[in-house]
Amino acid sequence: MKILVTGGAGFIGSAVVRRAISLGHSVVNLDALTYAACLDNVAEVADHPAYNFEQADIRDRAALDRVFETHMPDAVMHLAAESHVDRSIDGPGDFIETNITGTYNMLEAARSYWVAKGKPEDFRFHHISTDEVFGSLPSDPSVQFTEDTAYDPRSPYSASKAASDHLVRAWHETYGLPVVLTNCSNNYGPYHFPEKLVPVVILNALAGKDLPIYGDGSNIRDWLYVEDHAEALILAVTKGVVGRSYNIGGENECTNLELVKSLCRILDEKRPKATGSYADQITFVTDRPGHDQRYAIDPTRTRAELGWRPSVTVDQGLEKTVDWYLNNEEWWRKLQQRHGVGERLGVKA
């Protein structure tokens, strides 16, 4: 299968690219190379004969038409998006343009290509989204997001992703475009851009800086190892039922404070400080506006229909992640120089 992956130089997108190539698929990586993208993320497959790269912006319809015409993909995996909640609070316009207008352009370019090819039944448009579109859950562990949970986004980021999900479903219902949707929980792992919680904690700890935790650290997230997620996404695009959505979760719920303490414990073991623990650097800071209390995914449909389950617990995945950052300092040092990295964002509301 030849797969057009948008956002393939980003965190999750690059994991999909690497996984798809390893499984024998051909990949066209379309990425605008904005601040969070890095071609080093796909360096290991850059010279593979089944890999092609196209620098293009999903807001540029003409460029998308050219890419479709040139490469003639069998499927689209649409991951390109602005995804940092804090940045969406400071600058929501970029999220509207990329996540909504960009997805519209992708849908129209894909539809035009699909129609011109005679509407092949095996073509797929796979839209990758987030559990944040569902809003916030109560603390009751028996309550989880399912594919039927009503949308209730609370941030500019999640609202823009909810809008893009609705567009994808509308293009399926109105035009018959064969789509599949997935909504995932919080990802972590190798190549995670150093503005998100897990890499921030690891790199701040190593630098002797404060480990900032929003509010009291009681916010709960379901953590999904990025390489497990990439495996599930490939299964969704190849085996998913047209018009259906699949929730992909790590089955690893914990509070932000528990997560940070776990990272500190792992670092204490792997690179101990001269005195004390990295946990001594934990600092509680003012919460961000509209901070959802809890996310938790019920992945029953994904297990039953795609035969997928996460391969690691959160402790196992965090240990693998810490090892990766300890062994790849050259990668993250360069990214720390990019705009906004290391600054407190999302406080303008």
C-alpha positions in Angstrom: 0.0 0.0 0.0 1.2 3.5 -0.8 0.3 5.8 2.1 0.3 9.6 2.1 1.1 10.7 5.6 0.6 14.3 6.5 2.7 15.7 9.3 5.1 12.8 9.0 8.0 14.8 10.4 6.3 15.4 13.6 6.1 13.3 16.8 3.3 10.8 16.0 3.5 11.2 12.3 7.2 10.2 12.2 6.4 7.1 14.3 3.8 6.2 11.7 6.2 6.7 8.8 8.9 4.5 10.4 6.3 1.8 11.3 4.7 1.8 7.8 8.1 1.5 6.1 9.1 -1.4 8.4 5.9 -3.2 7.4 6.6 -3.0 3.7 4.4 -0.1 2.8 5.4 2.8 0.6 5.2 6.3 2.2 4.9 9.8 1.0 5.6 12.1 3.9 4.0 15.5 3.4 5.0 18.1 6.0 5.3 21.9 6.1 8.2 21.7 8.5 6.8 24.1 11.0 8.4 24.6 14.4 7.5 21.2 15.9 8.7 19.2 12.8 12.1 17.6 12.5 13.4 15.6 9.5 15.8 13.9 11.9 12.7 12.0 13.2 12.6 10.0 9.9 16.4 9.9 9.2 16.5 6.1 9.5 14.1 5.7 6.6 15.1 8.8 4.5 17.1 6.8 2.0 14.7 3.9 1.8 13.4 3.3 -1.8 9.8 3.2 -0.6 10.1 6.7 1.1 9.4 10.1 -0.5 9.2 13.5 1.1 7.2 16.5 0.0 7.5 19.8 1.8 4.0 21.3 1.5 1.4 23.0 3.6 -2.1 21.5 4.0 -3.4 25.0 3.8 -2.1 25.1 0.1 -4.7 23.3 -2.0 -2.7 23.6 -5.2 0.2 21.9 -3.6 -2.0 19.1 -2.3 -3.5 18.4 -5.7 0.1 18.2 -7.1 1.1 15.7 -4.5 -1.9 13.5 -5.1 -1.4 13.6 -8.9 2.3 12.9 -8.6 2.3 10.0 -6.1 -1.2 8.5 -6.5 -1.6 7.1 -2.9 -3.9 4.2 -1.9 -4.6 5.8 1.4 -4.2 9.0 3.4 -3.2 9.2 7.0 -3.9 12.8 8.1 -1.9 13.7 11.2 -0.8 17.2 10.3 -2.1 19.6 13.0 -1.3 22.2 15.5 -1.5 20.2 18.7 -0.1 22.1 21.8 -3.0 23.3 24.0 -1.0 26.1 25.6 0.0 27.5 22.2 -3.7 27.4 21.2 -4.6 29.6 24.1 -2.0 32.2 23.1 -2.7 32.0 19.3 -5.9 30.2 18.3 -5.8 31.5 14.8 -3.1 29.0 13.7 -5.2 26.2 15.0 -8.3 27.3 13.1 -6.3 27.7 9.8 -4.4 24.4 10.1 -6.7 22.0 11.9 -10.0 23.2 10.3 -9.1 24.8 6.9 -6.2 22.5 6.4 -8.4 19.4 7.0 -11.0 20.8 4.6 -8.3 21.2 1.9 -7.1 17.7 2.5 -10.7 16.3 2.2 -11.3 18.2 -1.0 -8.0 17.2 -2.5 -8.6 13.6 -1.6 -12.1 13.6 -2.9 -11.1 15.1 -6.2 -8.4 12.5 -6.6 -10.7 9.7 -5.5 -13.4 10.7 -8.0 -10.9 11.1 -10.8 -9.7 7.5 -10.1 -13.2 6.2 -10.4 -14.0 6.1 -6.7 -12.0 3.0 -5.8 -13.5 1.1 -2.9 -10.2 0.3 -1.3 -9.1 4.0 -1.0 -9.1 5.3 2.6 -8.9 8.7 4.2 -7.8 8.1 7.8 -8.2 11.1 10.1 -6.2 11.0 13.3 -7.7 13.0 16.2 -7.6 13.2 20.0 -9.6 12.3 23.0 -9.7 15.9 24.0 -12.6 16.5 21.7 -14.8 14.7 24.3 -14.1 17.2 27.1 -13.5 16.3 30.7 -14.5 13.2 32.7 -15.4 12.8 36.4 -12.9 11.0 38.6 -15.1 7.8 38.6 -12.8 5.2 37.0 -15.8 3.3 35.6 -16.6 6.2 33.3 -14.5 6.4 30.1 -14.7 7.9 26.6 -16.3 5.6 24.0 -16.8 6.2 20.3 -20.4 7.3 21.1 -19.4 9.9 23.7 -20.8 13.4 22.9 -18.2 16.0 21.9 -17.6 18.7 24.4 -14.2 20.5 23.6 -12.9 23.0 26.1 -9.8 24.6 24.5 -9.2 26.2 21.1 -7.1 23.2 20.3 -9.7 20.6 21.1 -12.4 22.7 19.5 -10.5 22.9 16.2 -9.9 19.1 16.3 -13.6 18.5 17.0 -14.5 20.7 14.0 -12.1 18.7 11.8 -13.6 15.4 13.0 -17.1 16.7 12.0 -15.8 17.7 8.5 -14.4 14.2 7.9 -17.7 12.6 8.9 -19.7 15.0 6.7 -17.5 14.3 3.7 -18.2 10.6 4.2 -22.0 11.0 4.6 -22.4 13.7 1.9 -19.9 12.6 -0.8 -19.3 9.0 0.1 -15.5 9.5 0.7 -14.3 6.3 2.4 -13.0 7.5 5.8 -11.8 6.0 9.1 -11.3 8.1 12.2 -9.3 7.5 15.4 -9.2 9.4 18.7 -6.2 8.7 20.9 -5.1 9.5 24.4 -1.9 11.3 25.5 1.1 10.1 23.6 4.7 9.9 24.8 7.9 8.3 23.7 11.0 8.9 21.4 11.1 12.1 19.3 8.6 13.9 21.5 9.0 17.6 20.9 10.5 19.2 24.0 7.5 21.4 25.0 5.2 18.7 26.2 5.0 17.4 29.7 7.1 14.2 29.6 10.2 15.7 27.7 9.9 18.9 29.7 10.2 16.9 33.0 13.1 14.8 31.7 15.1 17.7 30.3 14.4 20.1 33.1 15.4 17.5 35.6 18.7 16.9 33.9 19.3 20.7 33.7 18.6 21.1 37.4 15.5 23.3 36.7 12.1 23.3 38.3 9.7 20.6 37.2 6.5 22.6 36.7 3.2 20.9 37.5 -0.1 22.7 36.7 -2.4 23.2 39.7 -2.2 20.5 42.3 -1.1 17.8 39.8 -4.4 15.8 40.2 -5.4 16.0 36.5 -5.6 12.5 35.1 -4.5 11.3 31.7 -4.4 7.9 29.9 -0.8 7.5 28.6 -0.1 5.8 25.2 3.4 4.9 24.0 3.8 6.5 20.6 5.1 3.3 18.9 2.1 1.4 20.2 -0.1 4.1 18.8 1.6 3.9 15.4 0.9 0.2 15.2 -2.8 0.8 16.0 -3.0 3.5 13.4 -1.6 1.2 10.6 -4.2 -1.4 11.6 -7.0 1.2 11.5 -6.1 2.3 8.0 -5.7 -1.2 6.7 -8.4 -3.0 8.6 -10.8 -0.4 9.9 -14.5 -0.3 8.8 -15.3 2.6 6.5 -17.2 5.3 8.3 -16.2 4.0 11.7 -14.2 5.6 14.5 -11.9 3.9 16.9 -10.7 5.0 20.3 -7.0 4.2 20.9 -5.9 4.3 24.6 -2.9 3.1 26.5 -5.0 1.7 29.4 -2.5 3.6 31.7 -4.3 6.2 33.7 -2.4 8.3 36.2 -2.3 11.8 37.6 0.2 14.3 36.3 1.9 14.3 39.7 2.2 10.5 39.7 3.7 10.6 36.2 6.3 13.2 37.1 7.2 11.2 40.2 7.6 8.1 38.1 10.0 10.0 35.8 12.0 11.3 38.7 12.3 7.7 40.1 13.5 6.4 36.8 16.0 9.2 36.4 17.2 8.7 40.0 18.1 5.1 39.0 19.6 5.8 35.6 21.4 9.1 36.2 21.4 9.8 40.0 22.1 13.3 41.3 25.0 14.0 43.6 22.6 14.5 46.4 18.8 14.1 46.8 16.2 13.1 44.3 15.0 14.8 41.1 11.6 14.9 42.8 13.0 17.7 45.0 12.7 19.9 41.9 8.9 19.5 41.6 7.2 22.9 41.6 3.4 23.6 41.5 2.5 26.5 39.2 -0.8 28.3 38.4 -3.1 26.0 36.4 -3.8 26.8 32.7 -7.2 28.1 31.7 -9.8 25.4 31.0 -7.6 22.5 32.1 -9.7 19.3 31.7 -9.6 17.2 34.9 -9.6 13.7 33.4 -9.3 11.8 30.1 -9.8 8.0 29.9 -10.4 5.9 26.8 -12.4 2.7 26.5 -10.5 0.8 23.7 -12.9 -2.1 23.5 -13.8 -1.5 19.8 -10.2 -1.2 18.8 -9.3 -4.5 20.6 -12.3 -6.4 19.2 -12.2 -5.2 15.6 -8.5 -4.4 15.0 -6.9 -6.9 17.4 -4.7 -4.3 19.1 -3.6 -3.8 22.6 -0.8 -1.6 24.0 2.5 -3.6 24.4 3.8 -1.7 27.4 2.7 -0.4 30.8 3.2 3.3 31.5 6.2 2.5 33.7 7.8 0.4 31.0 7.2 3.0 28.4 8.5 5.8 30.5 11.7 3.9 31.1 12.2 3.4 27.4 11.5 7.1 26.9 14.0 8.2 29.5 16.6 5.9 28.0 16.0 7.4 24.5 16.4 11.0 25.8 19.6 10.1 27.7 21.0 8.6 24.5 19.9 11.3 22.1 21.1 14.6 23.5 22.1 16.0 20.1 18.5 15.7 18.9 16.9 17.5 21.7 19.5 20.2 22.2 18.9 21.6 18.7 15.1 21.7 19.3 15.4 23.5 22.5 16.5 26.6 20.5 13.2 26.9 18.7 10.7 29.6 19.4 8.7 29.2 22.6 10.4 26.1 23.8 11.2 26.4 27.5 8.8 29.3 28.0 5.5 29.2 30.0 2.7 29.5 27.4 -1.0 29.6 27.7 -1.4 32.2 30.3 -2.9 35.0 28.3 -6.6 34.0 28.8 
